[in-house]
Amino acid sequence: MSVLGELRAELADEIAGQPAELTVYDHVPARVQLPAAFVMAGQPYVEQGQTFGSSIVRFAVVLLTSPSLSADETDQLDERIEAVQRRLLDAGWTVERVDRPEIQDLNGAEILATVLNVATGATFPA
């Protein structure tokens, strides 16, 4: 597996927690079981790190709530953001930014979603 693939899988495992609190995909899924999160490439995806030969890798983690009342979805998303952020920080990931939540249409249902922008250091084989 590639370094990027290994990082993506590790990130997905950290997001899920133990026991798993939500369905986590290490790719953009065709169908989603809510509540869910999926991991995709960040912006920029890979850039030069602080030292020669090191890199910074970024991922976008999309968090999705289950359809419910607006106030419940807001609370659900806030709790999920805090739990995921805590797990990622404990695992050594950097949470650079959490974007404003927005209503998304998913398979005919309106849900609340946000993006956590996370980063980690990596070294790629020569």
N, C-alpha and C positions, 0 to 999 in steps of 0.2 A: 504494500500500500504506500502511496505517496506521503510525504511529510504533511502536506495540506490535508489529505484525507484522514490521516491519523489525528491531527489537531481538531478537525471537524467532528470526528467520532468522540474524542475526549470531551470536547465542549458539550456535545449532545448528552453525554452521560452525566456531566456535572449539572446541567440544567434540569434533568429528570429528577434528581434527588433520590434518596433511599428512605422509605419505599417511593416509587415513582408517583409524583403528584399530578402529572399531566403527560399526554402523549407527545414525545419529542421525535422529530425527524431530522436526520443529518443531511437532508436535501429538501428541495421544494416539492411537496407531495402533490399528486393529482387529486387525491381525496384526503380530507382531514377529519380525524376524530377529535372533537373538542372536549375540554379545553386542550390546547396544544401549543407547541412551539416548533419552529423550524429554523435551521441554520443555513445561511447563505453567505456568499462572499461579501466582504465589507468594502468600504471605499476609503482610501485605496486598499486593494486586497493585500499586496505585499510591497514593502518599501525598505530601503536601507535602514539598518539599526544604528545604534550609537557607536558600535565598534566594527572594525573591519571583519567582514564575513558573517555578520549577524543581520537578521532581518526582523521587521515587525510585521506580523500577520494580523489582519482585521477580519472580523466576521460580523454580520448583522443577524441578531437573534430576534425573530418575529414572535411575539407572544399574542395568543388569541384566546378570548374568553368563550364561555358557553353562552348561548342566547338566554337572556333573562331580562328582568326589569333594569332600567338604566342605572339606578342607584346601586343595585346589586352587582351589575357588571363592572361599574367603576370601582367598588370596593374589592371585588374579585381580582381585577387587574392590578390595583395598587398592592394588594397582598402578594400576588404572584411576582411583581417587579421586585419587591423587597426581598422575598425568599430567594429568587434566582440571583439577584445581585449579591446577597450575602454568601451564597454557595460559591459563586464565581470568584469573589474576592478571597475567600478562604482557600480556594484551589490555586491562587496565584494569577488569575486573569485580571486584566485591567478593564473596568467598565468605564468607557470614555464618555458616554452620553446615553440618555434615555430620551427618545423622541416623544413628542406630544401624542397622546392616544387619539385615534380616529376611528370612526365607524366604518366598517368594511362590509361589503356584501359577499357572503360566502355560501354558495349553493342555495341562494334564495333567502337566507337568514342574515339579519343584521347583527354583527358582533363588534365588540370593541377590540382594537389591536394597537400595539405599539412596537417599536424597534429599540432593542438595546444594542449599542455599538460597542463591541468588545475587542480587545487586542491582547496579544502575547508575543513574546520573543521566540524566534526560531532560528535554527541553523540548518541550511540545506547542504546535502552531500555534494562534494565537488564532482 
